[in-house]
Amino acid sequence: SESLRRLIAQRYIQQGMVLTHDDIVITSGALEALNLSLQAVTQPGDTIVVESPTFYGALQAIERLGLKAIEISVDPRIGHSLQQIEAAFTDHDVRACWLMTNFHNP
């Protein structure tokens, strides 16, 4: 609702951010928010970067949206391979990255 978006915007404004309630989107959960974000920046056939292994919901979204995925390996000790991410952007027209920091679950 608009009143909820206004309250959320006020909270962020108090923390020094510049935004309005029109900048806030309310979703039913993290997965819906991630899906909407992906839809906003990609079109069918676009390429995105995902980690491997990744969250199953990410794979479902990629398939549903008709996207291509480039897998980036994740080391349990050091995390994402920045070299692989850089290579993906150098070698492909990457439109988005779906990377998660914890347990591959939003």
N, C-alpha and C positions, 0 to 999 in steps of 0.2 A: 504494500500500500504506500501511498505517497507520504503519509505521516511517519511510517517506519523509515523510509528512505531519508526523510528530513532529519530524523533523530540520528541516524547513522552518519549522515553528512556533518551534522553539528559536532559529533564526537571527533571526527577526523579534522575538522576545521580547528577545534580546540588544541589539537596536537600539531598545528602549524601547516596542515595541508591546504591546498587551494582547490576546492571543488564545490559542486552544488548537488542537490538531491537528484538532479537529472543524470549525474555521473554514476549513480548507484544502481546496481541490478540485484534484485533479490532472487535467489534460486532455492530449490528444495534440497540442495546438498552440494558437496564439493564436485562430485562427478558431473552433475548437470552444469555447474559453472565451468568446469574444464572443457566439456563438450561445446558449450556455447562460445567459449573463447577460441577454440579450434575452428569452429565454423566461421567465426568473424574474420579470420586471417587466412583461410585456405579456400581452395576450390577443388573439385574432383580432379585427380591427376597430379596434384601438387605433392611435393616431397617434404616430409618432416623427419626430425631426428627423435628417436626414442632410445631409452637405455635397454640393455639386455642383461639379465631378464627384466621384464617390465610388467606392469599391472595389467591383468587380463582386460579390464574395462578400457584401457587405452587401445588395445588391439581391436576390440569390438568397435570403438569409435572410428579408428583408422579405416577399418573395412567398410563400415556403414557410410562414411563420407567419401569413399573411393580414393583414398590417399595412398601414397607410397611411403614406406618407412625405411630409414637407414638406421641400423642398430649400432649403438655405441656401447662397448663393454663397460661394466662397472666392477671395479676391484673392491672387495669387502673392506680393505684397509685404507685405500687412498681415494676411493670414490670414482667419479666419472673421468674418463680419459679426455683431457682437454685437447690432446693432439688429434684424437679421432674426431672430436667435434669440429676442430679447425679444418681438418681434411674434408669433412662432410660439406662444410660451407664453401670450401675452395673448389671441390669437384662437382657439386650439385647446386641447383637453385632451391635451397632450403627455405621454406616459408615459415616454419615454426619448430620449436623444440618442446617435447613433452618429457620432462625430467623431474624425478621426485627424489627427495633426500632421505626418505625413511621408509623402509619395508616395501617400496614400490606399490604403495596404496595411498590414494588421496586421503 
